[in-house]
Amino acid sequence: MELSVVDLSPVPDDGTATDAYANTVEAARRAERLGYSRFWVAEHHGMTNRIAGTTPEVLLGHLAAETDAIRLGSGAVLLNHYSPFKVAEEFGALDALAPGRIDAGLGRANGSPAADRALGTSRRVQNPDEDHTEKIEAVVNHLYDDYPDEHPYGDLEIPRSGEGPPVPWVLGSSPSSAKIAGELGLRYCFAAFIRPHLAVQSFEAYREHFRPSRLAGSIESPEGMVAVNAVCADTDEEAARLRAVAEASFARMQRGEVGTTPSVDEAIEELGDVPDPTPATLDADEWPRAVSGSPETLADLLDQLADRVGVDEVMIQHVVADHDDALRSHELLAEGVGLAPR
């Protein structure tokens, strides 16, 4: 199994975005040394008191200078907010900074009404899937310089490294995004930490609708990755204690408290107790929103989930209050899966 990381740049208690970005840089360097395949950064708006990851294209430029081999990408750049040409220019520039190492993870999401207004984003698109498909196609055409000469954009160019364009991925958390990825013949990453109950259905839709397309960057057969909220510690019990933060954060989100992260002790108090360890074997229809375990337990759990959707790569997302605990989780999981350190 291959492992990758998506990082939200959480702001530490009493810290700033500067501290959050420094932690993200350290996490990327560690992930590279541990043998992780990719390090992606996220895009969220309107919650910078807790999540500083607002502009993946900026942060990735810095990470390009701080790493040497690991693939870097967006998880995701929210295409509904932006011009496809501008997004392609940004990722072309990133490719020039980190030749042959850039993934263009393309997604969509609405933020708060205020954030969408500030970004100039319409929340009422008549045909959202069609609009998203057209934007993905446009980004890829720009990335691969694949507009015909007679096209109005045929003479536009973007920065390039000469080692191949950024690799496009369609990101999503529903069968509709999976269908788009399949119809375009592109790679697909499913965010199981958002809607785990739709993971199997979404990958079924991806494979059902998959066809190699005329689109540059299209692949010959389905290629997917599943993103899972997972935290690792020395024992199943300690890992469950750390998982309390993710469980309490989700409970807060359901109450409308978006973007807040409790400490471990606060999380346990809000939940009423330490969560039970994730069972070593999940029921066939069971896909928890977050999983935890010792290196051996968690490696086996990730194998089970990856097998259900037929992928060979899992991307780790976690909500961990303490940065050292987060780094240790990545280290232990790399050992459990048997990644080859660089």
C-alpha positions in Angstrom: 0.0 0.0 0.0 1.1 3.6 -0.7 0.4 6.3 1.8 0.0 10.0 1.3 -0.9 13.0 3.5 -3.3 15.9 3.2 -2.6 18.8 5.6 -5.1 21.6 6.6 -2.5 23.8 8.3 -4.3 23.9 11.7 -3.5 27.0 13.8 -2.1 25.9 17.2 -3.6 27.3 20.4 -2.3 30.8 21.0 -0.5 30.5 17.7 -0.7 32.3 14.3 -0.8 31.3 10.6 3.0 31.6 10.7 3.1 28.8 13.2 0.6 26.7 11.2 2.6 27.0 8.0 5.9 26.2 9.9 4.2 23.0 11.2 3.0 22.1 7.6 6.5 22.5 6.3 7.9 20.2 9.0 5.1 17.7 8.3 6.0 17.7 4.6 9.7 17.2 5.2 8.9 14.3 7.7 6.5 12.7 5.2 9.1 12.8 2.5 11.8 11.2 4.7 9.3 8.5 5.9 8.4 7.4 2.4 5.0 8.9 1.9 4.1 9.3 -1.8 2.3 12.7 -1.8 1.8 15.7 0.4 -1.3 17.7 -0.4 -2.6 20.9 1.2 -6.2 22.0 1.5 -8.3 25.1 0.8 -10.7 26.4 3.3 -12.1 29.9 3.7 -13.5 31.9 6.5 -12.1 29.9 9.5 -8.5 31.2 9.7 -8.6 31.4 13.5 -8.3 27.6 13.3 -7.4 26.6 9.8 -4.8 28.6 7.9 -4.9 26.5 4.7 -6.6 29.0 2.4 -4.4 29.2 -0.6 -2.8 25.9 -1.6 -1.1 27.4 -4.6 0.9 29.8 -2.4 1.8 27.2 0.3 2.8 24.7 -2.3 5.3 27.1 -3.8 7.0 27.3 -0.4 6.9 23.5 0.0 8.5 23.1 -3.4 11.6 24.8 -2.0 11.5 22.8 1.3 11.3 19.3 -0.2 13.1 17.3 -2.9 11.3 14.2 -4.0 7.7 13.9 -2.6 4.9 14.8 -4.9 3.0 18.0 -3.9 -0.5 18.9 -4.7 -3.8 20.5 -3.7 -6.5 18.7 -1.8 -8.3 20.4 -3.4 -8.1 23.8 -5.2 -11.8 24.8 -5.2 -12.4 25.3 -8.9 -15.9 26.8 -8.5 -14.2 30.0 -7.2 -11.7 30.6 -9.9 -10.9 31.0 -13.6 -9.5 27.7 -15.1 -6.8 29.6 -16.9 -5.6 31.2 -13.7 -5.6 27.9 -11.9 -3.6 26.3 -14.8 -1.1 29.2 -14.6 -0.6 28.7 -10.9 0.0 24.9 -11.3 2.3 25.5 -14.3 4.4 27.8 -12.1 4.4 25.2 -9.4 5.6 22.6 -11.9 8.4 24.9 -12.9 9.4 25.2 -9.2 9.1 21.5 -8.5 9.6 19.8 -11.9 7.6 16.6 -12.3 6.3 16.6 -8.7 3.0 18.5 -8.9 -0.6 17.1 -8.6 -3.4 19.4 -9.6 -6.2 18.2 -7.3 -9.4 19.8 -8.6 -12.5 20.0 -6.5 -15.5 22.2 -5.6 -17.1 23.4 -2.4 -19.1 26.3 -1.1 -18.0 28.0 2.0 -20.1 30.3 4.2 -22.4 32.8 2.3 -20.0 35.6 3.3 -16.9 33.8 2.1 -18.6 32.9 -1.2 -19.7 36.6 -1.7 -16.2 37.8 -1.0 -14.8 35.3 -3.5 -17.4 36.4 -6.1 -18.8 32.8 -6.3 -22.4 32.2 -7.3 -24.1 29.7 -5.0 -26.9 29.1 -7.6 -25.3 27.5 -10.7 -28.0 26.1 -13.0 -26.1 22.9 -14.0 -23.3 22.5 -11.3 -22.0 19.2 -12.6 -21.8 20.5 -16.2 -20.1 23.7 -15.0 -17.6 21.7 -13.0 -16.9 19.3 -15.9 -16.3 22.2 -18.2 -13.9 23.9 -15.8 -11.9 20.7 -15.2 -11.6 20.2 -19.0 -10.4 23.8 -19.4 -7.7 23.5 -16.7 -6.4 20.3 -18.2 -6.4 21.7 -21.7 -4.4 24.7 -20.5 -2.0 22.4 -18.5 -1.3 20.2 -21.5 -1.4 23.0 -24.1 -4.1 21.1 -25.9 -6.3 23.7 -27.3 -6.2 23.7 -31.1 -4.6 26.6 -32.9 -7.9 28.0 -34.1 -9.4 28.0 -30.6 -9.7 31.4 -28.9 -7.3 30.1 -26.2 -5.0 28.4 -28.7 -2.2 30.9 -28.4 -2.2 31.0 -24.6 0.7 29.4 -22.7 1.5 28.7 -19.1 4.8 28.3 -17.3 6.4 24.8 -17.7 9.2 22.8 -16.3 9.7 20.7 -19.4 9.4 17.5 -17.4 5.7 16.9 -18.0 2.7 18.9 -16.8 1.0 18.6 -13.4 -1.0 15.5 -13.0 -4.8 16.2 -12.8 -6.9 14.5 -10.1 -10.7 15.0 -9.6 -11.5 15.2 -5.9 -14.9 14.7 -4.4 -17.1 13.1 -1.8 -20.1 12.0 -3.8 -21.0 9.7 -6.8 -21.5 12.9 -8.9 -17.9 13.8 -8.7 -16.9 10.2 -9.3 -19.0 10.1 -12.4 -17.3 13.3 -13.7 -13.9 11.8 -13.1 -14.8 8.6 -14.9 -16.3 10.3 -17.9 -13.2 12.5 -18.3 -10.9 9.5 -17.8 -9.0 11.1 -15.0 -7.7 10.0 -11.6 -10.1 10.1 -8.7 -9.7 10.8 -5.0 -12.6 10.3 -2.7 -12.8 12.1 0.7 -14.1 9.4 3.0 -13.6 11.6 6.0 -16.5 13.7 4.7 -19.1 11.1 3.6 -17.7 7.7 4.4 -21.1 6.0 3.7 -20.8 7.0 0.0 -17.2 5.6 -0.6 -18.1 2.3 -2.1 -21.0 3.7 -4.2 -18.8 6.5 -5.5 -16.0 4.2 -6.6 -18.6 2.0 -8.3 -19.8 5.1 -10.1 -16.3 6.0 -11.1 -15.6 2.6 -12.6 -19.0 2.3 -14.2 -18.6 5.6 -16.1 -14.9 5.4 -16.7 -13.6 5.7 -20.2 -10.3 6.9 -21.6 -11.2 10.3 -23.2 -9.8 12.6 -25.9 -8.8 14.9 -22.9 -5.0 15.2 -22.5 -4.0 13.7 -19.2 -6.6 11.0 -19.5 -5.5 7.5 -18.3 -6.2 4.1 -19.8 -7.8 2.5 -16.8 -9.3 3.7 -13.5 -6.9 4.9 -10.9 -8.1 6.0 -7.5 -7.1 7.0 -4.0 -9.2 7.2 -0.8 -8.7 9.8 1.9 -9.3 8.6 5.4 -9.3 10.3 8.8 -6.9 8.2 10.7 -4.6 8.6 13.7 -1.9 6.2 15.0 -0.3 5.9 18.4 1.7 3.2 20.3 -1.4 1.4 21.5 -5.0 1.1 20.3 -6.2 2.8 23.5 -3.9 5.8 23.2 -4.8 6.2 19.5 -8.5 6.1 20.5 -7.8 8.9 23.0 -6.3 11.0 20.3 -9.2 10.2 18.0 -11.5 11.9 20.5 -10.5 15.3 19.0 -11.8 14.3 15.6 -15.0 12.9 17.1 -15.7 16.0 19.2 -14.8 18.3 16.3 -17.4 16.6 14.1 -20.0 16.8 16.9 -19.2 20.6 17.1 -19.6 20.9 13.4 -23.1 19.3 13.6 -24.0 22.0 16.1 -22.8 24.7 13.8 -19.4 25.3 15.4 -17.3 25.0 12.2 -13.5 25.2 12.3 -12.9 24.7 16.1 -10.6 22.1 17.5 -10.7 21.0 21.2 -7.8 19.7 23.1 -7.8 16.0 23.9 -9.0 16.6 27.4 -11.7 19.0 26.2 -12.8 16.5 23.6 -13.1 13.6 26.1 -15.1 15.8 28.4 -17.5 16.8 25.6 -17.9 13.2 24.5 -18.4 12.0 28.0 -15.6 9.4 27.9 -12.7 8.2 25.8 -13.9 6.7 22.5 -13.7 2.9 22.2 -10.7 1.7 20.1 -11.7 1.1 16.5 -12.4 -2.6 16.1 -9.5 -4.5 14.4 -12.0 -5.9 11.9 -14.8 -3.7 10.6 -18.2 -5.1 9.6 -18.8 -5.2 5.9 -21.1 -2.2 6.0 -19.1 -0.3 8.6 -17.0 2.7 7.6 -16.3 5.0 10.5 -15.8 8.7 9.9 -12.5 8.4 11.7 -10.4 5.3 12.6 -7.5 4.9 15.0 -5.1 2.2 16.2 -1.6 1.0 16.9 0.7 0.7 13.8 -0.3 -2.9 13.3 -4.1 -2.3 13.9 -4.3 0.8 11.8 -2.3 -0.7 8.9 -4.8 -3.6 8.7 -7.8 -1.2 9.0 -6.5 0.8 6.1 -6.0 -2.4 4.1 -9.6 -3.3 4.7 -11.0 0.0 3.6 -8.7 0.3 0.5 -9.8 -3.2 -0.5 -13.5 -2.3 -0.3 -13.0 0.5 -2.9 -10.3 -1.3 -4.9 -7.4 1.2 -4.5 -3.7 0.8 -3.6 -3.2 4.3 -2.1 -4.6 5.9 1.0 -4.3 9.5 1.9 -4.3 10.3 5.6 -6.2 13.3 7.0 -6.4 13.7 10.7 -7.6 16.2 13.3 -5.0 16.0 16.1 -4.7 18.8 18.6 -1.0 18.5 19.3 1.6 18.9 16.4 4.0 16.4 17.9 1.2 13.8 18.2 0.4 14.4 14.6 4.0 13.9 13.5 4.3 10.8 15.6 1.1 9.4 14.1 2.6 9.7 10.6 5.8 8.1 11.8 4.1 5.1 13.5 1.8 4.5 10.5 4.7 4.6 8.1 6.3 1.9 10.2 3.1 -0.2 10.4 2.5 -0.1 6.6 6.2 -0.7 5.9 7.0 2.4 3.9 10.6 2.6 2.7 12.3 5.7 4.2 14.0 8.0 1.8 
